[in-house]
Amino acid sequence: MVTQSENSAFISWKAVENVDKYEVAYRTATENTWARSIATGNSINLNNLIPQSNYLVKIRTFCKNGQSSIFSTTLQFNNITESNSCNKVPNVVSSDATKSTANISWTPVLFAITYEIQLRIQGSQEWNQSFVTPQNQYTVTNLTSNRLYEVRVKANCSFGTGEWSEVQMFKTLAARENFSATNSETNLSVYPNPNKGNFSVNFTSATTENVVITLVDVTGREVLTRNTVAIIGENSIQVELNGFSSGVYLLQMRFSSNVSMSKVVVE
């Protein structure tokens, strides 16, 4: 729980048994260095905060036996009045897509009681699927195979609702495929992104194997397919889209055991 003023924040949390002290790390969303404070109880007052700023905070415990925990999940807050601090949901990610399911996760928002997830097939005008969960992840089911979906999330707080998150895209697997879609093992990235049609696809591979790169447009049509061989370690493949329309595309990389995906924006 956080009680805020313009330049301070009182933070409290559920006490943990056999704890000697707590370490509270905090910083603004634009800084890289964490400030740290020690609390002997399950609350602390953070002073000299920058007004009208987004802050991140995380906590870990130091037990009486000398051991320490890892830091908690990072939460965010604005040091402004509580009525304005139901924040926009950040870092929405889709993973583990199958023919009919996908896992949606995001960074928790301070003060959020529940989250609303909306889903639609790319090109639809209406958000025709809606779900509510108290957790910062949700597995959507009963999806159509081989379709490009859009998803967005917003936080519901006791004093209001936040803005919708940025829209993210994912594609369900075709009916013949049964492996998961994830970027966690391959570190797939596109640079630059947005771009003018020329970009590099960067990823890592644990084995030497054949890889199929596919680019899908907003209608779900495959507009580019390329076969290549991935080597062990870091890989970089240059892609040139001559004569392609500007817009949002979905890049898929099909390995022997998984599919990795990334959004590509062509200006």
N, C-alpha and C positions, 0 to 999 in steps of 0.2 A: 504494500500500500504506500502511496506517495501523497503527502500534503504539501502543496507548493505555494510559494510567494514569488515576487518578481526576481529575487536574487538568492533564494534558498529553497531547499526541499527537505522535508522530513520523511525518511524512508523507514518502513517497518516491514517485518516478515515473520513467518512462523518460526518459533524457536526450535532448535535441534538439540536433542539430548547429548550429554557428555561433550559439549563444545566449550572450549576455553575462550575463544574469541572469534570474531568474524572480520574478514577483510572485504571492504567495499571499494570496487574500482569504478570510476566514472569519467566520462569525457564528453565533449560535444561531438555531434555527428561528423563534423568537418575536421576534427583533430585526429592525430594518430597515437598520441601518448595518453595513457590512462593515469589519472590522479588516483591515489589510494589512501584510504582512511581505515582505521581499526575501530571496531565497536566491541565492547565487552558484553553487551546485551543485544537483543534482536531488533534494534532500531538505531538510527543515526541521523543527525542533522547536517546536511551539506550546505555550507555557506559560500558566499562570494561567487555565485554562479552568474553567468552572462545572461542578462535579460533577453527574453524573446528568442531563446535558442533551443534547438533539439538536443537532448542529452541521452546518452546510453549509460546503463548501469548494470553491473553484475556483481555477484557475491559468492564468496567461498568460506568454508569453515576451517578452523584449526582446532583439532580435538585435544583433549587433556593428555592423550598418550603420545602426542607429538606429531601425529599424522595430519595431513591436510587434504581437503577435497578438491576436485576440479571446480572451476567457476560455474555458476548457474547459467541458465539461458540468459542472453543479453536482452534486456528490455529497454524501451525508450520512453521518454517523457519530455514535455515542453515546460519550461519554468514560467508558465503564464497561468491564467486562471483555469481551474479545473474544467469549467464549462466549455472551454475551447480546445481541450487536449485529448479528444478521441481521435487519434492520429490516423493518417492514411496508411493502409497496410503495405509494408515494404517486402521486397524479395519473394514474390510469388513464383514458385517453381513447380513444374509438373515432372513426374518421374514414374518409372515402372509401368509404363503403358502396355496394355495387352490388347486383345481384340475387342474387349468390352469394358475394361476398367482402366483407371489411372489414379495415381496418388497425387494430391495437390497439397503443398506445404508452403509456409510463409513464416517470417519473423514475427513473434508475438508483439502485440500493441499493449502498452500500459493502459490500465483501466478497462480493457475489453472484457465483457462478460461472455459474449458469444461472437461468432463470425458468420457472415452470410456469404455463400459461394454461389455465383451464377455461371451458367454454362450455356453455350449455343454452338451449333455447327457453323463453321466459317461461311459467311454470306447471308446468314439469317438476320432478319431485322430485329426479332424479339429474342430476349434471353428466356428461353422456354424451360430451363431446368434451374431449380433453386434449392439450396440445402443450408441448414444451420447447424453449427457445431460449437461446443465450448473449447475445443482444442485448436492448436495451430496447424492442423493437418486433417485431411479428409480424403477417403477413397471413394471416388464416384464410380457407379456401376451402371449396367444396362446401356452401355454406349454402343454405337454402331461401328462395325469394323471398317478400317481403311478410310476414316473420315478425319478431316482437319477440324479441331475444336478450338474455341476461344473460351477463356476463363478469367474471371475477375473476383476479387474478395473485398469485403469491407468489414470494419469492426463495429460492433454494437456495444456502447457503454451505457452506464446507468443514467447519464445525463445527455445522451444524444448518440448519433452515429457519425462515423468518419466518412471520408471520401472513398470512392471506389479505387481500388488499386489499378496500376497499369494493366492493360489486357495482355495476357500471355497466351501462347498457342501450343498445342501438341497434336500429334496424329496417332490415332489408334492403329494397331497392326492389322494387316490384311488377314483374311480368314485362314490362310495357309500358314501363318506365322504364329509361334507360341512362345517366343523368348521375350525378355523384358527390354524396355527402352530406358536407358539411363546414361547420364554423362559422368557419373561419379568415378568410373574406372578409366575413362579415356581422356578426361580433361579437355573436351572438345571446345574450341573457341574459334571465332571468326574475326579477322582484323583486316582493314578497318571495318567498323560496323556502327553506323550507316556507311555506305560506300557508293561509288558511281558505276558499279558493275564489275570491278576488278578487286578481288580480295583473296586472302590466304586462309585456308582451313588448317588449323593447328590441333594436334591431338597426340596422345601417347598410346603406345601399344605394348602389351606384355609379351607378344609373340610376333613372328613373321607370318602374315596371312593375307589372303585376298580380302579387299574391302570394296564395297559398292557405295558410291556417293550419289545421292539423289536430291534434286531440288524440286520442291512442290510449290505451285502458286496458290493463291487464295481460294481458287475453285477446287483444289485437291488434285489438279492435273500435274503429272510429272513432266517437267519442262527440260530437265537435264539429268542424264545418268552417266556416270563415269566409273570404270573399274580401275583399281590400282592395287599395289601391294604395299602393305604397311610393314615397316621394319621395327625391330625391338627398340623401344625408347621414344624419343620425340620425332614427330613427323610434321611436315608442312607441305601443303599442296596448293598451288596457285590456280585460281578459277577466274576465267574471263567470260563475262556475259555480254556478248556483242549483240545489240539489237533487242535486248530484253526491256520490257516496260518497267518503269519505276513502281515500287510497291514492296509489300512484305512477302517474303518467301520462307519456307521451312526447309532447312537442310537436314537430311538424314544420312547417317553413316552406318552401314550394316556390316557388322563383324560376324564372326562365326557363332558367337554366343550372346550377342546383345545388339541393340540399336541405340545410337546416340543421336540427339537432335539439337538444333540451335536455330533461332530466328535470324534471318538475314534481311536487312533493310536496304533496298536499292533506291537511290534518289535520282 
